Every structure is written in structure tokens, then in C-alpha cells.
Amino acid sequence: TTTPAVHAARAAITHLESCPLTNAGRGANLSINGSASLDASMMDGSSGAFGAVGAIPSSGLQSAIEGACAVMRAEGGGRPSAAGRVAPLMLVGDGAVEWCVGAGVARGESGGGVTEGARKRWERHMGRDVQPPKESNVEADDDVLNDTVGAVVVDADGNFASGVSSGGISLKIPGRVG
């Protein structure tokens, strides 16, 4: 059973993922190939249950944190099945998408929901990436977006939960987590 703290953390992060101004969900940084991939994790501090997804194509799931919550629910604190099979703690890539969709998580938009702002940022970063290195390109880069969104919640009963969601670094290699 999921605590109110988990519900609140999930709701806050889902809202942040829907905002094009954050590096999570809709506003995620783009990989070197121009696509977005998403990472997220959630932990229920009361039960110790944990779940994470990584390298999720943005067209794969509507919300990476929803995927992480589905993995967390299946993980159930690490108890093996009667056959000794242990549920996953983390799933990545297309296999994670298929597993999460099978667990009831909504698929993402076709085309990945990449925003115009993310596309323009990718074009600027690609232009800089092909230039010879200077002593420091970092200080001139005022549009680097490396934020990970997250929430830490304690509910009225003292249950706590925490979660994070991120689009990772700009121009990352497809398949990279983070």
C-alpha cells in the first residue's frame, strides 16, 4: 500500500515534468541525436520500497516518475516470489517502457513531446560542440540546463518519500542514464 507521502511526491514531480522550463519530462535536455530520454526514481521511506527507470525515450512514457512508481510498487520492499524471483529495482530503455506500459503507465506522445525551447537549446549546444575547445566554454554558456527536479515529503503520519526526475545532461550519448 502506498502512503500519502508517496502520492504527494509523485504528484509534485509529475507537475514539474509537465513544465517545459525544467530539465525533466517536457523540457528535458536532448541527446546528441536530438531525442530526449528520461530518468526517474522514487523511494517510500516507510517500507523501504524503491523503483527507478532510466534512458526512457520521451515518446515511450508520458511520465518517467510514473514509471519509477510502477517499478517501486512491483518491487514491494525486496520480497522474492514463491519461486525465488526478485522484482527489479531499476529498468532502462525500451524494456522499461514495455514493462511499465504493461503495468498500466501511459505511453508518451508520438514524436516525444520535444519542446521548441529544448530543440533551440540543442541546436546551440550542437554548434558549440563542433568548435575547437577553448580554455573555458562554460562561463559563456548561460543556457545550460542541468537541473534534476525532485520532492521530499513527510505526511501527517510521519511517513516520508522522495523522488527525482531528470532529462540528464545535454548532448548525452543515447542510452546514458544521467
N, C-alpha and C positions, 0 to 999 in steps of 0.2 A: 504494500500500500504506500502511496506517495504522500508526503507531508505537505501542509500548506507552504512551507518554506521552499520546497522544490517547485511547486506550482508558481509561486511568486517570482523566483529566479528565472524560470523558463519564460514566463510572460514578459519580464523586463528585457531579457536578451532577445526574444522574438521581436519585440518592438524595435530594439536597436538594430537588428538585422534588416528590418524593413526600411530603415533610414538610409538614403543614398549618401549621407555625409560621413558615415562610419566605414571603416575597413572591415566590414562583416556583411554577409548577405548581399543586398543590392549594391552597396558602394564598394565592394571588395576590389582590392588591387588585382590587376590582370597578370597572368603568367607571360612568359616570353612569347608564347604563341597567340596571345590576345584573348585567351579564355580565362574565366575566373574559376578558382577552386577554393573550397571552404573547409575549415576545420572547426570542431567544437567539442567541448567536454562538459559533463555535469556530474556532481557528486552530491549524494544525500548523506549529510553528516550523521544523521540519526542511525541509519542502517549500515553505513559504510559502502553502499552500492555506488558504483562508478560506471560511466559509459562515455565513449568518445568515438568520433568519426573524423576522418582526415582525407585530404585530397579528393573531396567530393565535388564533381563538376557542378557548377551552379545551375545547370539545366537538369541535374539529377534529382535534387531535393528542394522543396520550397523553403525549408529551414534546416540549417545544419544542427541547431540546438535541439530541434525536434528529433532528429536522427540520433543524437547523443543520448537524449532521454529514453528513446526506444531501446537502445543498447543497454542503458543502465537498468531499465525495468526487467529486461531479459536476464541480465547478469545476476540480479537478485542477491547481492552480497556474497557471491562466490560459491554458493552451494551447488555441488555437482548433481546431475540427474541420477536416477537409479542405476543407469548403465555406466556411470562414472564420467559422463560427458560434461565438460565445463563450458558454460556460455562465454562468448567473447567479451572482453573489456573494451577493445578498440577494433573498429573495422575501417578499411580505407578503400578508396577508388570505386570502380564500378560494382564490385562485390558488395560494398557497403550500401550503395544505392539500392541494389536489388533486394538485399536483406531488409533494409529499412522500409521500402515500399511494401514488401510482404508483411511487415509488422504494422502497416497502416499509416506510415508517414506519407504526406502528399508529395507527388513529383513536382519538380521545378518547372519554370516556364521554358518553352522551346526557345532556343537562342540564348538561354542562360540569364536573361534579365540584366545584361550588362548596361550600365547607365552611360549616358553621353559623357558625364564627368570622368568616369573611370576610363573610358575609351580615349579621351583627350589626354589624361594623365599618362596613359600607356604610350601614346604617340610621343609625348615629350620625353619620357624616360627612354624609349627606344632610340630617339635621336641622340641623346646623351651617351647611351651605351656604346654606340659605334664610334664615338670620338676617342682619340688617344687620351689616356689618363693624365690628369693634371695633378698638381700637388694635393689639391683638395677640391672635389666637386660637391662635397656635402653641404658646405655653408651656403652655396648658391642655390641649393635645392630646397626652396620653400614649400614645395608641394608634395614632399614625401609623406605618405600616409601609412604609418606602421602600427596604428592603434589596434589593440585587441579589445573588444567590448566584453564586459563581464558584470556579474552581480554576486554579492554575498548577502544572504538573507537569514535572519533569525526570526522565527514566528512567535506568536504569543505563548506557545507551549514550550519554547526553548529549543525547538528543532532548528537545525541550520542546514543550509545548502549553498553550493557555489557552482558557478558555471562560467564558461568563456566561449567566445566565438570570434573567428578571425578569417580574413582573406589572405593572410600571410604577407610576405614581402613582395614588392613589385618586381616583375620580370623573373619570377622564380621558374625553375625547371618544372614542367608538368609532372605530377606525381609526388612532389615535395610536400611534406607536412610542415607548416610554419612559414 
